[in-house]
């Protein structure tokens, strides 16, 4: 599937990669270099009018790391709008809090692995998994 994005987001994505949060850095250590069942993930990937923290095209999976600011109503509403738009594009979104990533990485990885295994069981069709 061809992913379209606003080219103006390319520089912002680069800046976000260079200023990653501790949680993003920690999760990236497990996603990079095809470590998750051989799937290729990218950091700070522009998609449509948004930038997702991590994205795997083959899985049609975006992973978002949400810090404390995502608990603010306005930010939560923006996240919801982003998730709905990505879903409309056929992309599944998994959201994890920074707290989960920093303090319970094993279960975060298990959840991602579960998505991948269900994807493969469904003949490379994204599974219907409730958002986390």
The 8 nearest C-alpha neighbors of each residue, nearest first, counted from 0:
[[1, 2, 56, 57, 59, 89, 3, 88],
 [0, 2, 3, 56, 4, 46, 88, 47],
 [3, 1, 46, 0, 4, 47, 56, 45],
 [4, 2, 47, 46, 1, 5, 45, 48],
 [5, 3, 47, 46, 45, 48, 6, 2],
 [4, 6, 7, 8, 48, 47, 3, 45],
 [7, 5, 8, 9, 4, 45, 10, 3],
 [6, 8, 5, 9, 10, 11, 4, 48],
 [9, 7, 11, 6, 10, 5, 12, 45],
 [8, 10, 12, 6, 11, 7, 13, 45],
 [11, 9, 13, 12, 8, 14, 7, 6],
 [12, 10, 14, 8, 13, 9, 15, 7],
 [11, 13, 15, 9, 43, 10, 14, 8],
 [12, 14, 10, 16, 11, 15, 17, 9],
 [15, 13, 11, 17, 12, 16, 18, 10],
 [14, 16, 18, 12, 17, 13, 19, 11],
 [17, 15, 13, 14, 19, 18, 43, 12],
 [16, 18, 14, 15, 19, 13, 12, 20],
 [19, 17, 15, 16, 14, 20, 13, 21],
 [20, 18, 16, 17, 23, 15, 24, 21],
 [19, 21, 23, 22, 24, 18, 25, 97],
 [22, 20, 24, 23, 25, 19, 101, 97],
 [21, 23, 25, 97, 20, 24, 100, 101],
 [24, 22, 20, 26, 25, 21, 19, 27],
 [25, 23, 27, 21, 22, 26, 20, 19],
 [24, 26, 22, 28, 23, 27, 21, 101],
 [25, 27, 23, 28, 29, 24, 22, 30],
 [26, 28, 30, 24, 29, 25, 31, 23],
 [27, 29, 26, 25, 30, 31, 24, 23],
 [30, 28, 27, 26, 31, 34, 35, 25],
 [31, 29, 27, 34, 28, 35, 40, 33],
 [32, 30, 33, 27, 28, 29, 34, 40],
 [31, 33, 34, 30, 39, 40, 37, 38],
 [32, 34, 37, 38, 39, 31, 35, 30],
 [35, 33, 32, 30, 37, 36, 31, 29],
 [36, 34, 37, 33, 38, 30, 29, 112],
 [37, 35, 38, 34, 33, 115, 112, 116],
 [36, 38, 33, 35, 34, 39, 32, 30],
 [39, 37, 33, 36, 35, 40, 55, 34],
 [38, 40, 33, 55, 37, 41, 32, 31],
 [41, 39, 55, 54, 30, 53, 31, 38],
 [40, 42, 54, 53, 44, 55, 43, 39],
 [43, 41, 53, 52, 44, 54, 16, 40],
 [44, 42, 52, 12, 51, 50, 53, 16],
 [43, 45, 50, 51, 42, 41, 46, 54],
 [46, 44, 50, 49, 4, 8, 51, 43],
 [47, 45, 4, 49, 50, 3, 48, 2],
 [46, 48, 4, 3, 49, 5, 45, 2],
 [49, 47, 5, 4, 46, 50, 45, 8],
 [50, 48, 46, 47, 45, 51, 81, 4],
 [49, 51, 45, 44, 43, 46, 52, 12],
 [50, 52, 44, 43, 53, 63, 61, 45],
 [51, 53, 43, 63, 42, 62, 44, 50],
 [54, 52, 42, 62, 41, 51, 61, 43],
 [53, 55, 61, 41, 40, 60, 56, 62],
 [54, 56, 40, 60, 58, 57, 39, 59],
 [55, 57, 59, 58, 54, 60, 0, 40],
 [56, 58, 59, 55, 38, 39, 60, 123],
 [57, 59, 60, 56, 55, 125, 118, 123],
 [60, 58, 56, 90, 57, 55, 91, 61],
 [61, 59, 91, 58, 55, 90, 54, 92],
 [60, 62, 54, 92, 53, 91, 93, 51],
 [63, 61, 93, 53, 92, 94, 52, 54],
 [62, 64, 94, 52, 65, 93, 95, 51],
 [65, 63, 95, 96, 97, 94, 23, 66],
 [64, 66, 96, 97, 69, 95, 63, 67],
 [65, 67, 97, 68, 69, 96, 64, 98],
 [66, 68, 69, 70, 65, 97, 71, 96],
 [69, 67, 70, 66, 71, 74, 65, 75],
 [70, 68, 74, 67, 75, 71, 66, 65],
 [69, 71, 68, 67, 75, 72, 74, 66],
 [72, 70, 69, 74, 68, 73, 75, 67],
 [73, 71, 75, 74, 76, 70, 69, 77],
 [72, 74, 76, 75, 71, 77, 69, 70],
 [73, 75, 77, 69, 76, 71, 72, 78],
 [76, 74, 72, 78, 69, 73, 77, 71],
 [75, 77, 79, 73, 74, 78, 72, 80],
 [78, 76, 74, 80, 79, 75, 81, 73],
 [79, 77, 75, 81, 76, 80, 82, 74],
 [78, 80, 76, 82, 81, 77, 83, 75],
 [79, 81, 77, 83, 78, 82, 84, 76],
 [80, 82, 78, 84, 79, 83, 77, 85],
 [83, 81, 79, 85, 84, 80, 86, 78],
 [82, 84, 86, 80, 81, 85, 79, 87],
 [85, 83, 87, 81, 86, 82, 80, 88],
 [84, 86, 88, 82, 90, 87, 83, 81],
 [85, 87, 90, 89, 83, 88, 84, 91],
 [88, 86, 84, 85, 89, 83, 90, 82],
 [87, 89, 85, 86, 90, 84, 83, 2],
 [90, 88, 86, 87, 85, 91, 59, 125],
 [91, 89, 59, 86, 85, 60, 88, 92],
 [90, 92, 60, 86, 61, 59, 89, 93],
 [93, 91, 61, 62, 60, 94, 90, 82],
 [92, 94, 62, 130, 63, 131, 61, 95],
 [95, 93, 63, 131, 62, 64, 92, 96],
 [96, 94, 64, 65, 99, 63, 97, 93],
 [95, 97, 65, 98, 99, 64, 66, 100],
 [96, 98, 100, 66, 22, 99, 65, 64],
 [97, 99, 96, 101, 100, 102, 103, 66],
 [100, 98, 103, 96, 102, 97, 101, 95],
 [99, 101, 104, 97, 98, 103, 102, 22],
 [100, 102, 98, 99, 22, 97, 103, 104],
 [103, 101, 99, 100, 98, 104, 97, 105],
 [104, 102, 99, 105, 100, 106, 101, 107],
 [103, 105, 100, 107, 106, 108, 102, 101],
 [106, 104, 108, 103, 107, 109, 100, 110],
 [105, 107, 109, 108, 104, 103, 110, 99],
 [108, 106, 104, 110, 109, 105, 111, 100],
 [107, 109, 111, 105, 106, 110, 112, 104],
 [110, 108, 106, 112, 107, 111, 113, 105],
 [109, 111, 113, 107, 108, 112, 106, 114],
 [112, 110, 108, 114, 113, 109, 115, 107],
 [111, 113, 109, 115, 114, 110, 108, 116],
 [114, 112, 110, 116, 111, 115, 109, 117],
 [113, 115, 111, 117, 112, 116, 118, 110],
 [116, 114, 118, 112, 113, 117, 119, 111],
 [115, 117, 119, 113, 118, 114, 120, 112],
 [116, 118, 120, 114, 119, 115, 126, 121],
 [119, 117, 115, 125, 123, 121, 116, 124],
 [118, 120, 123, 116, 122, 121, 117, 115],
 [121, 119, 117, 122, 118, 116, 123, 124],
 [120, 122, 118, 124, 119, 123, 117, 126],
 [123, 121, 119, 120, 124, 118, 117, 125],
 [124, 122, 119, 118, 121, 125, 120, 58],
 [123, 125, 121, 118, 122, 126, 119, 58],
 [124, 126, 118, 123, 127, 58, 59, 91],
 [127, 125, 118, 128, 117, 124, 121, 114],
 [126, 128, 129, 125, 91, 117, 114, 130],
 [129, 127, 126, 130, 114, 91, 131, 125],
 [128, 130, 131, 127, 93, 126, 92, 91],
 [131, 129, 93, 128, 92, 94, 91, 127],
 [130, 94, 93, 129, 95, 128, 92, 110]]
